[in-house]
Amino acid sequence: MDEIDPFEARLLFGNQLDNLTGAQPTIERVSGFAIKHAGMADNLLDCILEKLDKPQVPPRINLLFVIDAILLSDHRTGATTWTDLIKREAVSIIKAVIPENSGGDANVPQVRKVVSGWKRRGIFDAGIVDTVETLLANRAGGSVGASDMGMKHQEIIKRIEEDRERHKRQKEEFWIRPADETPEEELSAYWETTSDLNEADWQEIANENQEYQQERRLIDVIQRQV
């Protein structure tokens, strides 16, 4: 049972979103509030959608990371409250995070990673994932350096480190298994859920390699300038 009323919850959540950064602890704190107050998910989701209409307050990609953390929690626990609500807004959320400008282009690689995780875990229906992947396929995605050259060197390095930490956490989430699961049950689960290597997998590998090379080149440039 929620200990605060919807108005107070919305006010507190909105303040947390305004102070949201790309750091994993911040994302976990904000998503944790949303998960704890899932009974008010409709109000809290409206708050996220309102922030998505305000560019850079906070950065839209960080809002997507919060949404992703909430969906992963639902998937892990078997809850559906948040997932059912987000499902109806998933396509419009992605469109808001990758607007047709340089900022949207810079978000494309990270959005691809998030959507890949949703697809792998079967969080949404195939139709929703296909629609989102079509949106992303039509966008080449900007390099980290192309969009961030106006940022300070320290800020660029911080963003890269946050992206790597988040990606590592996402991979760790994928490998988490029930504590009482036997080795045979674990093997069976992976056998049943792991698909054959396909064109989408190769494309994801290529995207990750390209992003790594872009980050590496950017770091090299910064280090030579310091």
C-alpha positions as CSV (number, residue, x, y, z in Angstrom):
1,M,0.0,0.0,0.0
2,D,1.4,3.4,-1.0
3,E,2.3,5.7,2.0
4,I,2.0,8.9,0.0
5,D,-0.9,10.4,-2.1
6,P,-0.7,10.6,-5.9
7,F,0.0,14.4,-5.9
8,E,2.9,14.0,-3.5
9,A,4.3,11.0,-5.4
10,R,4.1,12.9,-8.7
11,L,5.9,15.9,-7.1
12,L,8.7,13.8,-5.6
13,F,9.1,11.8,-8.8
14,G,9.2,14.9,-11.0
15,N,11.9,16.3,-8.8
16,Q,13.9,13.1,-9.0
17,L,13.6,13.2,-12.8
18,D,14.8,16.8,-13.0
19,N,17.9,15.8,-11.1
20,L,18.5,12.6,-13.1
21,T,21.9,11.9,-14.5
22,G,23.3,9.0,-16.6
23,A,25.0,7.5,-13.5
24,Q,23.7,4.0,-12.7
25,P,23.0,4.7,-9.0
26,T,20.8,7.7,-9.9
27,I,18.9,5.6,-12.5
28,E,18.4,2.8,-9.9
29,R,17.2,5.3,-7.3
30,V,14.6,6.9,-9.6
31,S,13.4,3.5,-11.1
32,G,13.3,2.1,-7.5
33,F,10.8,4.9,-6.6
34,A,8.7,4.1,-9.6
35,I,8.7,0.4,-8.8
36,K,7.9,0.9,-5.1
37,H,4.9,3.0,-6.1
38,A,3.6,0.9,-9.0
39,G,0.1,1.5,-7.8
40,M,0.5,5.0,-9.1
41,A,2.3,4.0,-12.3
42,D,-0.2,5.8,-14.6
43,N,0.5,9.1,-12.8
44,L,4.3,8.5,-12.7
45,L,4.4,7.5,-16.4
46,D,2.6,10.7,-17.3
47,C,5.4,12.5,-15.5
48,I,8.0,10.7,-17.5
49,L,6.2,11.5,-20.8
50,E,5.9,15.2,-19.8
51,K,9.7,15.3,-19.3
52,L,10.3,13.7,-22.7
53,D,8.5,16.7,-24.2
54,K,11.1,19.0,-22.6
55,P,14.4,18.5,-24.4
56,Q,17.5,18.2,-22.3
57,V,15.6,18.5,-18.9
58,P,16.8,15.9,-18.2
59,P,18.5,14.3,-21.2
60,R,15.9,12.1,-22.9
61,I,18.3,9.1,-23.1
62,N,18.5,9.0,-19.3
63,L,14.7,8.8,-19.1
64,L,14.8,5.8,-21.4
65,F,17.4,4.2,-19.0
66,V,14.9,4.6,-16.2
67,I,12.1,3.1,-18.2
68,D,14.5,0.2,-19.1
69,A,15.3,-0.4,-15.4
70,I,11.6,-0.5,-14.6
71,L,10.9,-3.0,-17.3
72,L,13.8,-5.2,-16.3
73,S,12.4,-5.3,-12.7
74,D,8.9,-6.2,-14.0
75,H,10.4,-9.0,-16.1
76,R,12.5,-10.3,-13.2
77,T,9.6,-10.3,-10.7
78,G,6.8,-11.3,-13.0
79,A,5.0,-8.0,-12.4
80,T,3.1,-6.4,-15.3
81,T,1.7,-3.1,-14.0
82,W,4.4,-0.9,-15.5
83,T,5.0,-3.1,-18.6
84,D,1.4,-2.9,-19.6
85,L,1.4,0.8,-19.4
86,I,4.8,1.4,-21.1
87,K,3.8,-1.0,-23.9
88,R,1.1,1.4,-25.1
89,E,3.7,4.2,-25.3
90,A,6.8,2.4,-26.3
91,V,6.9,3.6,-29.9
92,S,6.2,7.2,-29.1
93,I,8.9,7.0,-26.3
94,I,11.5,5.8,-28.7
95,K,10.5,8.5,-31.2
96,A,10.9,11.2,-28.5
97,V,14.4,9.9,-27.6
98,I,15.7,9.9,-31.2
99,P,14.4,13.2,-32.7
100,E,15.6,14.1,-36.1
101,N,18.6,16.1,-35.0
102,S,22.2,15.6,-34.0
103,G,21.1,14.9,-30.4
104,G,18.8,12.2,-31.5
105,D,21.4,10.7,-33.8
106,A,23.8,10.5,-30.8
107,N,21.2,8.5,-28.9
108,V,20.6,5.9,-31.5
109,P,23.4,3.5,-30.5
110,Q,22.3,3.4,-26.9
111,V,18.6,3.0,-27.9
112,R,19.6,0.0,-30.0
113,K,21.2,-1.6,-27.0
114,V,18.1,-1.1,-24.9
115,V,15.7,-2.4,-27.5
116,S,18.0,-5.4,-28.1
117,G,17.6,-6.2,-24.4
118,W,13.8,-5.9,-24.6
119,K,13.8,-8.2,-27.7
120,R,16.1,-10.8,-26.1
121,R,13.9,-11.0,-22.9
122,G,10.6,-11.0,-24.8
123,I,9.3,-8.0,-22.9
124,F,7.1,-6.7,-25.7
125,D,5.2,-8.2,-28.5
126,A,7.1,-8.8,-31.7
127,G,5.0,-6.2,-33.5
128,I,6.1,-3.4,-31.1
129,V,9.8,-4.5,-31.4
130,D,9.6,-4.7,-35.2
131,T,8.2,-1.1,-35.4
132,V,10.9,0.2,-33.1
133,E,13.6,-1.6,-35.0
134,T,12.3,-0.2,-38.2
135,L,12.6,3.3,-36.8
136,L,16.2,2.6,-35.7
137,A,17.1,1.0,-39.0
138,N,16.3,4.2,-40.8
139,R,18.8,6.1,-38.6
140,A,22.5,5.6,-39.0
141,G,23.3,7.0,-35.5
142,G,25.9,9.6,-34.9
143,S,29.4,9.0,-33.5
144,V,30.1,10.0,-29.9
145,G,32.6,12.5,-31.0
146,A,30.4,14.2,-33.6
147,S,27.7,15.1,-31.1
148,D,29.8,15.8,-28.0
149,M,32.7,18.0,-29.3
150,G,31.1,20.9,-27.5
151,M,31.3,19.1,-24.2
152,K,34.2,19.4,-21.8
153,H,36.7,16.5,-22.0
154,Q,35.8,15.4,-18.4
155,E,32.1,15.3,-19.3
156,I,32.8,13.2,-22.4
157,I,34.9,10.6,-20.5
158,K,32.2,10.5,-17.8
159,R,29.5,9.8,-20.3
160,I,31.5,7.0,-21.9
161,E,32.2,5.4,-18.5
162,E,28.5,5.7,-17.5
163,D,27.5,4.0,-20.8
164,R,30.0,1.1,-20.2
165,E,28.8,0.6,-16.6
166,R,25.2,0.5,-17.7
167,H,25.9,-2.0,-20.4
168,K,27.8,-4.2,-18.0
169,R,24.8,-4.1,-15.6
170,Q,22.5,-5.0,-18.4
171,K,24.6,-8.1,-19.2
172,E,24.7,-9.1,-15.6
173,E,20.9,-8.9,-15.4
174,F,20.7,-11.2,-18.3
175,W,22.8,-13.9,-16.6
176,I,21.0,-13.8,-13.2
177,R,19.4,-17.1,-12.4
178,P,17.2,-18.3,-9.4
179,A,19.3,-19.2,-6.4
180,D,17.6,-22.6,-6.1
181,E,18.0,-23.5,-9.7
182,T,19.9,-26.7,-10.5
183,P,22.7,-26.8,-13.2
184,E,20.4,-29.0,-15.3
185,E,17.5,-26.5,-15.1
186,E,19.9,-23.6,-15.9
187,L,21.2,-25.4,-19.0
188,S,17.6,-26.3,-20.1
189,A,16.5,-22.6,-19.7
190,Y,19.4,-21.4,-21.9
191,W,18.8,-24.1,-24.4
192,E,15.2,-23.2,-24.8
193,T,15.6,-19.4,-24.9
194,T,18.8,-19.0,-26.9
195,S,18.2,-18.7,-30.6
196,D,20.5,-19.4,-33.5
197,L,22.9,-16.8,-34.5
198,N,21.1,-14.7,-37.1
199,E,21.5,-11.4,-39.1
200,A,20.2,-9.3,-36.2
201,D,22.9,-10.7,-33.9
202,W,25.6,-9.9,-36.5
203,Q,24.3,-6.4,-36.8
204,E,24.3,-5.9,-33.1
205,I,27.9,-7.1,-32.9
206,A,28.8,-4.7,-35.7
207,N,27.1,-1.8,-34.0
208,E,28.9,-2.5,-30.7
209,N,32.3,-2.7,-32.5
210,Q,31.6,0.5,-34.3
211,E,30.6,2.3,-31.1
212,Y,33.7,1.0,-29.3
213,Q,36.0,2.2,-32.1
214,Q,34.3,5.6,-32.0
215,E,34.8,5.9,-28.3
216,R,38.4,4.7,-28.5
217,R,39.2,7.4,-31.2
218,L,37.6,10.1,-29.1
219,I,39.5,9.1,-26.0
220,D,42.7,9.1,-27.9
221,V,42.0,12.7,-29.2
222,I,41.2,13.9,-25.8
223,Q,44.4,12.4,-24.3
224,R,46.5,14.0,-26.9
225,Q,44.9,17.4,-26.1
226,V,45.4,17.2,-22.4
